[in-house]
Amino acid sequence: MKTALKVIGIIVLVIIILIAVFIYWITHLDSSLKDNYRDSIETGGVIEAAYLEDGPYETSYYEQATTQIFEKYMISYPTELETSDKKYPVIVICNGTGWKGSYSKAQQQFYASYGFIVISTEETYSWNAFGAEMCVRHLELLNEYIDDEGQTSIFYQKVDFDNVGIVGHSQGGVGVINAITDTDHKDIYKAAVALSPTNQPVATALEWSYDASLVETPIMLISGAGGGDDWVVTLEGLTDIYDQISGEKLMMRRCDTAHGSTNTAEDGYVVAWFMWKLQGDEEAAKAFVGDDAEILSNELYQDVNKNF
């Protein structure tokens, strides 16, 4: 009996290791995103296509080294911030397994072109949302920073903490859920997007615990279907996460899209979601709201469910 249990334990351990290796591998199918990465993304709706185009803002980039294990903070932002008196909404990035923020700089610059301060780190193990929490704290520091000579950071009094969103892919999707439910700043988030968040049985096996029933932040859940399917979170797994959430929520799966591609394939709707939730963009809202919402007729998406 003991021998049989030992064998079962070894098998389970091997499976967990293989799952971790596979998640790492599929997350690294592509190297760093190219500036033109959006050129290959197909769209199935007018709104989706519109918000996949460059936004109206020129963008700039700032980074700050840190002694934390995630090496540095990277911030993309509208260039006009440097001379403006406005406050700008925020998007926090949770990286997928083994994926660094520097790999997706082009995507973050794209988000920033819509008027967002976009912050990421080089964290490659993001499930517990530590990096996300530190990003918010770092923005708080920059927003108040004045040195001994009276010099301020370029972000001084420019961060709109009333409009903060968060997005993450795969393990980063787990990080999103934990950021909005289990961090000191969980209540700061006004909108969230979890792209192919690792389903709960796999997450539990990998010791990436999370509790979707605690989610109160409006959240969009997207995974892939077809293209090898997105087994990291299958339809059953995504539905299970969705069903546990009592607040405002939306789920859908993008057709013929494998797990590794869900990091970018839905960018038109990711931008539209944040434009609606963080900037009050009513045109963007039409993608999601009502019985004639664009997502309900977009043939590139299936298994759409929402409670608003």
C-alpha positions as CSV (number, residue, x, y, z in Angstrom):
1,M,0.0,0.0,0.0
2,K,2.8,2.4,0.9
3,T,4.6,1.6,-2.3
4,A,1.5,2.3,-4.3
5,L,0.9,5.6,-2.6
6,K,4.6,6.5,-3.2
7,V,4.2,5.7,-6.9
8,I,1.0,7.8,-7.1
9,G,2.8,10.7,-5.3
10,I,5.7,10.5,-7.8
11,I,3.3,10.5,-10.8
12,V,1.4,13.5,-9.4
13,L,4.7,15.3,-8.8
14,V,5.8,14.6,-12.4
15,I,2.5,15.8,-13.8
16,I,2.8,19.1,-11.8
17,I,6.3,19.6,-13.1
18,L,5.2,18.8,-16.7
19,I,2.3,21.3,-16.3
20,A,4.7,24.0,-15.1
21,V,7.2,23.3,-17.9
22,F,4.4,23.3,-20.5
23,I,2.9,26.6,-19.2
24,Y,6.4,28.1,-19.4
25,W,6.9,26.8,-22.9
26,I,3.7,28.0,-24.4
27,T,4.1,31.4,-22.9
28,H,7.5,31.6,-24.7
29,L,6.3,30.6,-28.2
30,D,7.1,34.1,-29.3
31,S,10.0,36.3,-28.2
32,S,9.6,40.0,-27.3
33,L,6.7,41.6,-29.1
34,K,7.5,43.6,-32.2
35,D,6.2,47.1,-32.6
36,N,4.0,45.9,-35.4
37,Y,2.6,42.8,-33.5
38,R,-1.0,44.1,-33.9
39,D,-0.8,43.8,-37.7
40,S,-1.4,40.1,-37.5
41,I,-4.4,40.3,-35.1
42,E,-7.7,39.6,-36.8
43,T,-10.7,41.5,-35.7
44,G,-14.4,40.7,-36.0
45,G,-16.1,43.9,-35.0
46,V,-16.0,47.6,-35.8
47,I,-15.3,48.5,-32.1
48,E,-12.7,45.8,-31.7
49,A,-10.9,47.0,-34.8
50,A,-11.1,50.7,-33.8
51,Y,-9.5,50.1,-30.4
52,L,-6.7,48.0,-32.0
53,E,-5.5,51.1,-33.8
54,D,-3.0,53.4,-32.2
55,G,-4.5,55.8,-29.6
56,P,-4.3,59.6,-29.9
57,Y,-1.4,60.1,-27.6
58,E,2.3,60.1,-28.3
59,T,4.1,58.0,-25.7
60,S,7.3,58.0,-23.6
61,Y,9.0,55.5,-21.4
62,Y,10.5,55.6,-17.9
63,E,12.2,52.9,-15.9
64,Q,13.6,52.7,-12.3
65,A,15.9,50.0,-11.0
66,T,14.9,48.4,-7.7
67,T,16.5,46.0,-5.2
68,Q,13.4,43.8,-5.4
69,I,13.7,40.5,-7.2
70,F,11.8,41.8,-10.2
71,E,14.7,44.1,-11.0
72,K,13.0,47.3,-12.2
73,Y,9.8,49.2,-12.7
74,M,8.9,50.1,-16.3
75,I,6.4,52.8,-17.1
76,S,4.9,53.8,-20.4
77,Y,2.9,57.0,-20.4
78,P,1.5,59.7,-22.6
79,T,4.3,62.2,-23.4
80,E,2.1,65.1,-22.6
81,L,2.0,64.1,-19.0
82,E,5.4,65.7,-18.6
83,T,3.9,69.2,-19.1
84,S,0.3,68.7,-18.3
85,D,-1.6,69.3,-15.1
86,K,-4.0,66.4,-15.7
87,K,-4.2,63.1,-13.9
88,Y,-3.9,59.9,-15.9
89,P,-5.6,56.5,-15.2
90,V,-3.4,53.5,-14.6
91,I,-3.0,49.9,-16.0
92,V,-0.9,47.5,-13.9
93,I,0.5,44.5,-15.8
94,C,0.9,41.0,-14.3
95,N,3.3,38.9,-16.3
96,G,2.7,35.3,-17.4
97,T,5.0,32.5,-16.3
98,G,8.6,33.4,-17.2
99,W,7.5,36.5,-19.1
100,K,9.1,39.8,-18.3
101,G,7.6,43.2,-18.7
102,S,10.4,44.2,-21.1
103,Y,9.1,41.5,-23.5
104,S,5.8,43.3,-24.0
105,K,7.0,46.9,-24.1
106,A,5.3,47.4,-27.5
107,Q,2.0,46.3,-26.0
108,Q,2.4,48.6,-23.0
109,Q,3.2,51.6,-25.3
110,F,0.1,50.8,-27.3
111,Y,-2.0,50.9,-24.1
112,A,-0.3,54.2,-23.1
113,S,-1.3,55.7,-26.4
114,Y,-4.9,55.7,-25.1
115,G,-3.9,58.0,-22.2
116,F,-2.9,55.5,-19.6
117,I,0.1,55.2,-17.3
118,V,1.1,51.6,-17.8
119,I,3.4,50.0,-15.2
120,S,5.1,46.6,-15.2
121,T,8.1,44.8,-13.8
122,E,10.4,42.0,-14.8
123,E,8.7,39.6,-12.4
124,T,8.4,36.1,-13.8
125,Y,6.4,34.5,-10.9
126,S,3.4,36.7,-10.5
127,W,0.6,34.5,-9.1
128,N,0.6,36.1,-5.7
129,A,0.4,39.7,-7.1
130,F,3.4,40.9,-5.1
131,G,4.8,42.7,-8.2
132,A,1.4,44.3,-8.8
133,E,1.1,45.5,-5.3
134,M,4.6,47.0,-5.5
135,C,3.7,48.7,-8.7
136,V,0.9,50.6,-7.0
137,R,3.1,51.5,-4.1
138,H,5.8,52.8,-6.5
139,L,3.3,55.0,-8.3
140,E,2.2,56.3,-4.9
141,L,5.8,57.2,-4.2
142,L,6.3,58.9,-7.6
143,N,3.0,60.8,-7.3
144,E,4.2,62.4,-4.0
145,Y,8.0,62.6,-4.6
146,I,9.8,65.8,-3.9
147,D,13.6,65.8,-3.3
148,D,15.6,68.0,-0.8
149,E,15.9,70.6,-3.5
150,G,12.2,70.7,-4.3
151,Q,12.5,68.8,-7.5
152,T,9.6,66.4,-8.2
153,S,9.2,63.3,-10.3
154,I,7.6,63.7,-13.7
155,F,4.6,61.8,-12.3
156,Y,4.1,64.2,-9.4
157,Q,0.4,64.6,-8.8
158,K,-0.3,63.0,-12.2
159,V,-1.6,59.6,-11.2
160,D,-5.4,59.1,-11.1
161,F,-5.7,56.6,-8.3
162,D,-9.5,56.6,-8.7
163,N,-9.1,54.9,-12.0
164,V,-6.7,51.9,-11.8
165,G,-7.0,48.8,-13.8
166,I,-5.0,45.5,-14.0
167,V,-4.4,42.9,-16.7
168,G,-2.5,39.7,-16.7
169,H,-2.1,36.5,-18.8
170,S,-2.0,32.9,-17.6
171,Q,-0.2,32.8,-14.2
172,G,-0.6,36.6,-14.5
173,G,-4.3,36.1,-14.7
174,V,-4.1,34.4,-11.3
175,G,-2.1,37.4,-10.2
176,V,-4.9,39.7,-11.3
177,I,-7.4,37.8,-9.2
178,N,-5.1,37.9,-6.2
179,A,-4.3,41.6,-6.7
180,I,-8.0,42.5,-6.6
181,T,-8.9,40.2,-3.7
182,D,-5.8,39.6,-1.5
183,T,-3.5,42.7,-1.4
184,D,-3.3,45.8,0.7
185,H,-4.5,47.8,-2.4
186,K,-7.2,45.4,-3.5
187,D,-9.8,48.1,-3.3
188,I,-8.0,50.5,-5.5
189,Y,-8.8,48.5,-8.7
190,K,-11.7,49.7,-10.7
191,A,-11.4,47.2,-13.6
192,A,-9.6,44.0,-14.3
193,V,-8.9,41.7,-17.2
194,A,-7.7,38.1,-16.7
195,L,-6.5,36.5,-19.9
196,S,-6.5,32.7,-19.7
197,P,-6.1,32.6,-15.9
198,T,-4.8,29.2,-14.9
199,N,-7.8,27.1,-13.8
200,Q,-8.2,26.3,-10.2
201,P,-7.2,22.6,-10.1
202,V,-3.9,23.3,-12.0
203,A,-3.3,26.5,-9.9
204,T,-3.8,24.5,-6.7
205,A,-1.4,21.8,-7.9
206,L,1.2,24.5,-8.6
207,E,0.5,26.1,-5.2
208,W,-0.9,29.3,-6.9
209,S,-3.9,29.6,-4.6
210,Y,-6.7,32.1,-5.3
211,D,-10.4,32.6,-4.5
212,A,-12.5,33.9,-7.3
213,S,-15.5,34.2,-5.0
214,L,-13.9,37.2,-3.4
215,V,-13.8,39.2,-6.7
216,E,-15.8,42.4,-6.5
217,T,-14.0,44.4,-9.1
218,P,-15.6,44.4,-12.6
219,I,-13.7,41.8,-14.5
220,M,-13.4,40.5,-18.0
221,L,-12.3,36.8,-18.4
222,I,-11.0,35.8,-21.8
223,S,-9.4,32.5,-22.9
224,G,-8.8,30.7,-26.2
225,A,-10.8,28.0,-28.0
226,G,-9.5,25.9,-30.8
227,G,-5.9,26.3,-32.0
228,G,-5.1,23.4,-29.8
229,D,-7.6,24.8,-27.3
230,D,-6.6,26.7,-24.2
231,W,-6.3,23.8,-21.8
232,V,-4.7,25.9,-19.1
233,V,-8.2,27.1,-18.6
234,T,-10.8,25.2,-20.7
235,L,-14.4,26.2,-21.1
236,E,-15.2,24.2,-17.9
237,G,-12.4,25.9,-16.0
238,L,-13.3,29.4,-17.2
239,T,-16.9,28.9,-16.4
240,D,-16.1,27.7,-12.9
241,I,-14.1,30.9,-12.3
242,Y,-17.0,33.0,-13.8
243,D,-19.7,31.2,-11.7
244,Q,-17.9,32.0,-8.5
245,I,-17.8,35.7,-9.1
246,S,-20.9,37.6,-7.9
247,G,-20.0,41.1,-9.1
248,E,-20.0,42.6,-12.6
249,K,-18.4,40.1,-14.9
250,L,-17.9,39.0,-18.5
251,M,-16.4,35.8,-20.0
252,M,-15.7,34.8,-23.6
253,R,-13.4,32.6,-25.6
254,R,-11.6,33.6,-28.7
255,C,-12.1,31.1,-31.5
256,D,-9.0,29.2,-32.9
257,T,-6.7,30.8,-30.4
258,A,-4.1,28.8,-28.4
259,H,-3.0,29.7,-25.0
260,G,0.2,31.6,-25.9
261,S,-1.7,33.8,-28.3
262,T,-4.3,35.0,-25.8
263,N,-1.7,37.4,-24.4
264,T,-2.3,39.8,-27.3
265,A,-5.1,38.5,-29.6
266,E,-7.9,40.3,-27.6
267,D,-6.0,43.7,-27.3
268,G,-8.8,45.6,-29.1
269,Y,-11.3,44.6,-26.4
270,V,-8.8,44.9,-23.6
271,V,-8.3,48.6,-24.5
272,A,-12.0,49.1,-25.0
273,W,-12.8,47.6,-21.6
274,F,-10.3,49.9,-19.8
275,M,-11.5,52.9,-21.9
276,W,-15.0,52.3,-20.7
277,K,-14.3,51.5,-17.1
278,L,-11.4,53.9,-16.4
279,Q,-12.2,56.8,-18.9
280,G,-16.0,56.6,-19.2
281,D,-15.8,56.0,-23.0
282,E,-19.4,55.3,-24.1
283,E,-18.3,54.2,-27.6
284,A,-16.1,51.6,-26.1
285,A,-18.9,50.5,-23.8
286,K,-21.0,49.5,-26.8
287,A,-18.7,46.5,-27.3
288,F,-20.0,45.1,-24.0
289,V,-23.2,46.6,-22.8
290,G,-26.8,45.6,-23.7
291,D,-28.4,42.9,-25.8
292,D,-26.8,44.3,-29.0
293,A,-23.3,44.4,-27.5
294,E,-20.7,43.8,-30.3
295,I,-19.2,40.9,-28.5
296,L,-22.4,39.0,-28.9
297,S,-22.3,39.1,-32.7
298,N,-18.5,39.0,-33.2
299,E,-17.8,35.6,-34.9
300,L,-14.3,35.5,-33.5
301,Y,-15.6,34.9,-30.0
302,Q,-17.7,32.1,-28.5
303,D,-19.1,31.1,-25.2
304,V,-19.9,34.7,-24.3
305,N,-21.6,35.2,-20.9
306,K,-22.1,38.4,-18.9
307,N,-24.3,39.7,-16.1
308,F,-24.8,43.3,-17.2
